[in-house]
Amino acid sequence: MVSLVVVTTSTLAMAFITSHAQVAIRVAVKEHAGRRLAAEMVAWLRAGGAQLLSGSSTNLLQRVQYLATPSDCYQLSCTASDAADFYLWHWYRRLESDLPDARVVLCRDRGAWDSPVFQWPCPSAQDDSSPWVLKMGWPDRRGSVNFYPSIVLNVGVNP
């Protein structure tokens, strides 16, 4: 009887540990994918991509969500604007694939790191001395529609 209780308790404990490990692995995979995509976008912006996004929008990456399928710049010769759309379209498709329902904001925000929790709004959007930051976040495993940015990176360029 005692051995049956010990075996049952051990089995339940192992099932509990395994389920928590699987959740932790899923969270780590999403975090890694988010950091990889954010770092790639920041590197592209620093390498000159930011100049192709300049405009009056406070969120310069907003247009990425509405891009139609661009010309294939591997097959055809493209202008700089076409090449930017081609890159952004493919980057956004990878973002949607790796992090469904993710949100990305590129804006000026002097106080991005001032609070203990990152925020989506960019209050210093009109201040030209504020740094450009890339904010990225996605719903947690519970699928909450109200989530905060998980990653905030300084872009360090002036589009």
N, C-alpha and C positions, 0 to 999 in steps of 0.2 A: 504494500500500500504506500509506504513512504517512498519507495523508488518510483512508483507511478506518479506521485506528486512532484518529485524532483524532475523527472523526465518531461512532464507536462509544463512545468514552470520554465524549464530550460528552453523548450521548444517555443513557447510564447515569447520569451525574451529574445530569442534569435530572430523570430519573425518581426518583432518590434524594431530591433536594431537594423535589420535588412531594409525595412520600409523607410526608416529615417535616412539610411545611407543612400537609397535610391533618390529620395527627394533632394538630398544634399548634392548628389552628382548632377541632377537636372539643373539645379540652381547654379552650380559652378560652370556647367557647360554654357548656359545662357549668359552668365557674367563674362566668360571668356569670349564668346561670340560678340557681345556688345562692345567690350574693350577693343577687340581686333577691328571691328568695323568703325568705331569712333576714331581710333588711332589712324586708320587708313584714310578716313575723310579729312582729318586734321592735316595729315601729311600732304594730301592732294591740294588742300586749300593753301597751305604754306608754299607749295611748289608752283603756285600761280593760278590755281583753279579759282581762288577767291576773286580775282579780277574779272572773271567771266560771269560771276554771280552778282556783281554790283547792281544796285538799283535802290529804289526808295523803300522797299519792304523792310520792316524791322526784323523779320525772320527770313533770311536770305535763302534758306533751303526749302521754303514753303512751296516753291514751284516744282520741286522734285516729285511731290505727291501727285501732280497733275500732268506729268510728261506723257505724251503719246509715245509709242514705240519709235525710237529714233532711227536714223539711217545707220546702216552697218558700216562703221568706220574701218573694219577689217577688210571689207570688200570694195568700198568706194572711197574716193578722196573726200575728206570732210573739212569744213571750216573749223575754226577754233570753237565757235559756239556749238556746232554740231558735235564735235568731239566731246565737249563738256556735257552736253545732253546725253550722249552715248554712255559716257562714264557714269553719270549720275543715275541714269535709268537702270543700268546694271547693278550699281551699288544699292539702290533702293530695293530692287528685286531680291538681292541677297539679304538685306535687312528684313524684309517681309517674310522671307523663308526661315531665317534663323530666329527672329524675334517677332512673332506675330503680334500685331497691334502696338508695335513700338512707336514712340514719338521722338522726333528729332527737332531741335531748335538751334539755329545759329543766329546769335544776336549779340548786341553790346550789353554787358552787364558788369558794372564795377563791383557790386556786392554779392556776386555769385557764391562766394565762400564765407560770407559773414554769418549765416545762420547754421545751426547744427543739421538742418534738413535742407537739401537743395530745393529750389522753387523753379517753376516754369516761367513766370513772368520776368520780363527784362525791363525793370523800371528806368534804367539809364539808356534806353534805346536812342534817344536824341542827342546824347552827350558824346561828341566825337573823341573825347579823351578816354572813354571807357574801353576796356579790352573786349575783343571779340571772343565769345565762348561758344563751344558746342555742348549742348545739353542733350542727353539721350536717356530714355527710360522705357520700361515695358511693364505690363501688368505682372503681379506676382502669381504664384501658383493658384491662388484663389480667384484669379481673373478680375480683380478690382478695376473698375473704369477710372477711378481717381487714384493715380499713382504719382510718385515724385520722380524726378530725374535720378537715375542710378549712377550716371557718369557725367561729369562736367570737366571739360578740358579747355585750356586756354589755347586759342588758335594763334594769336599773336601777329595777325596781318591786318592790313587795312584794305578791304575790298573797295 
